[in-house]
Amino acid sequence: MSKIVLHLYIAGHTPRAERAINTLRQMLEHDLAGYECELTIIDVLADPQQAEDQKILATPTLIKSSPPPYRRIIGDLSSVADLLNVLNLPPKTGSSMINKE
Amino acid sequence: MCADHIERLPTGITGFDHIANGGLPKGRTTLVSGTAGSAKTVFAAQFLAAGIKRGEPGVFVTFEETPEALRRNMLGFGWDIARWEAEGKWAFVDVSPQPEEEIVELGTYDLGALLARIEHAVRSIGAVRLSLDSLGAIFTRLNDTRVVRNELLRIVSTLRRLGVTAVLTAERTQEYGEIARYGVEEFVSDDVVILRNLLEDEKRRRTVEILKFRGTSHQKGSFPFTVIPGEGIHVIPLSAIELKQRSSNVRTTSGNAELDRMCGGGFFRDSIVLVSGATGTGKTLMATTFMAAGVRQKERSLLFAFEESRDQLFRNAIGWGIDFEQMERDGLLRVVCNYPEVTSLEDQLIFMKAEIERFRPQRVAVDSLSALERVSTVKGFREFVIGLTSFIKHQEMAGLYTSTTPTLLGGSSITEAHISTITDSIILLRYVELFGEMRRGLTVLKMRGSSHDKDIREFTIDSRGMHIGRPFRNISGILSGQFTHIAPSEIERLSAMFRDEEGTETAETN
């Protein structure tokens, strides 16, 4: 199973950004505890070029580049359950056959 | 004229600064709204391109077309965006839709990243100008309209803080009605410009209107513009140029001594003479004579011919003893033949202006305006004539237009009805039926700023040109085409009646 790679883009440590980070932490520590995960948090105020390269429009933006499918989510990631569902995580074996995504 | 304290940034868009009384309000954001195909993106890109030519770097925030597409599409206007990017004069903030990706919204968000990117781009190239194309695309990309609305306000206030002068484009669903779709963009901006792409009498006509410039002045009403390769948007600022026309008292010859006498000593330089008549009355002859007279006194003369081919014109001229070919070889004459149907009047005007600027003539003739009228709407035609007339007058040139009347006897053309107030002098050429014979009559109807002969004179045409003879004395109703013959005794009685008024009338002054 490939590593789960996540990038979170925030614009300063706003309440919205904190909510997104908390939801992500919770998901990684509880629901994806057994998986190899990598989360990078990028503050676009400090590094706007990164936002430009990735063409980030809204904040917070969460990008899942691995495993496929690629996902781009905007918002403060209301709940862990919704987030897992949208991210298609945890990866199920043979998921590509069940979900034609 | 504008005595307000709001500084302007000249856009560099031809003609636009005229109608904007100098340019866009500096350091502010102007909303440019228009329907699909109204040249919003061209306006946005040209605003930056013109800035770069004045040494002002610019940032282009694109929500619709990709930077690749823009670089390619704008090359046709002569704007080498890729080179400007390499030189650090132009920067893109690319927010165009990425085909492979779908954005999922989960919870609330803001446009902090976009804001950071815009600020970064502006600071990194030291941008003076910014264009954002287009607002509507943000609304279609994001579901939360309330958020977008708030964030737009934030973007505009950030732009103000950064001190850039910005253009935001927005879509309209119809040419008249609400300023922009979503009805919110207008609150974002103090300054609104509207681009229209109207269909009038099955002809496309583009116009630009400045709806408001808060706290400062601008020209009111809509002005025609055209989009031309190698240049971009070209606004034709009618009223703005009309105000500045000068008129001189310098006289110049029409090429016919008798006609000069009838006009009180010749045509005025910086004035336009309209020659109206039915087909075959001698309009082209007058234009030809007018040109030849210019060349004879070493004036550069330019003839725009829209009805006859070059060969035919040259053959006609030879028939009247005028060698156009030799005159062209001497560099004093230029004859431009053109089919009016091949282009729109807006483009025609720009083409003619370019010809005039290149050749720098002292006199210009257009034969005939009626040919141009066929390809346009009434309003478009009037604007064309005003535009051409004011341009010609600006250049210290004498102009002569011909116009064809639709009926052989009497009558006036639609052309005349719409442009007679614009021209300074009007000469009518008419057929006169006299005892079963067709003769020709000529009269000077109007000569602005001068007295003139008010007779209707008979004239003939032969191999040496036009010969003006004696007035028709025993006939009336020539101009209307409803002739009545009058007994000589009656004429004497009438002339005795009006003797006092002889020669005292002076025409209206400018």
Interface residues (C-beta under 8 A of the other chain):
Chain A: Y9 I10 A11 G12 T14 R16 R19 A20 V44 L45 P48 Q49 A51 E52 K55 I56 L57 A58 T59 P60 T61 Y70 R71 R72 I73 I74 G75 D76 L77 S78 D82 L83 V86
Chain B: V93 D94 V95 Q98 E100 E101 E102 I103 V104 E105 L106 G107 T108 Y109 D110 L111 G112 A113 L114 L115 A116 R117 E119 H120 A121 R141 L142
